[in-house]
Amino acid sequence: MDDGSIASKNRLGTVLHTQGFDLSEVQILCQELTEKFALKCWPKLNKGKYCIVISGHSFDIIISLLSPWVIPQMAHKLPRRSQSREAERSIE
């Protein structure tokens, strides 16, 4: 039940690990995510393969979409907005 990650411990961005798809397929997926769910996302080259980066501005949307489907044993993997704010404060 995992094929994504947070983009950075200091930000709310999310990465979907779509390296098994070619660029055109990843672009189609980005377009669909934008049109159907209003997510701000784009393809990013990672070690010669493409993943999808979802902007931190879409954090609330992505959490509301994913949280109903996450089993209780994996709920701790979903970042909380407060975790990112704590990380930002520790940098200052």
URPEVEN-V184021 format. One record per backbone hydrogen bond with DSSP energy under -0.5 kcal/mol. NH is the residue of the N-H (numbers start at 1). CO is the residue of the C=O. E is the energy in kcal/mol with one decimal. If there is no record, write none. Layout:
nh: (NH:NH)
co: (CO:CO)
e: (E:E)
This chain:
nh: (5:7:11:14:15:16:17:17:18:21:26:27:28:29:30:31:32:33:34:35:36:37:38:39:41:42:44:46:49:50:51:52:53:53:54:54:55:55:58:59:62:63:64:65:66:67:69:70:70:74:75:75:77:78:83:84:85:86:87:88:89:90:91:91:92)
co: (15:13:8:54:5:52:3:15:16:18:22:23:24:25:26:27:28:29:30:31:32:33:34:33:39:53:51:49:46:21:44:16:42:51:14:52:40:53:55:56:58:59:60:61:62:63:66:66:67:71:71:72:74:75:80:80:81:82:83:84:85:86:87:88:88)
e: (-2.1:-2.5:-1.0:-2.4:-3.5:-3.0:-2.3:-0.6:-1.5:-2.3:-2.2:-2.7:-1.9:-2.2:-2.5:-2.3:-2.4:-2.7:-2.2:-2.8:-2.9:-1.4:-1.4:-1.6:-0.8:-1.8:-2.5:-4.0:-1.4:-0.6:-2.5:-2.4:-2.9:-0.5:-3.5:-0.5:-3.2:-0.5:-1.7:-1.7:-2.6:-2.4:-2.0:-2.0:-2.3:-2.7:-2.0:-0.7:-0.8:-2.2:-0.7:-0.9:-2.2:-1.5:-0.9:-1.2:-1.8:-2.2:-1.9:-2.3:-2.3:-1.8:-0.9:-0.6:-1.2)
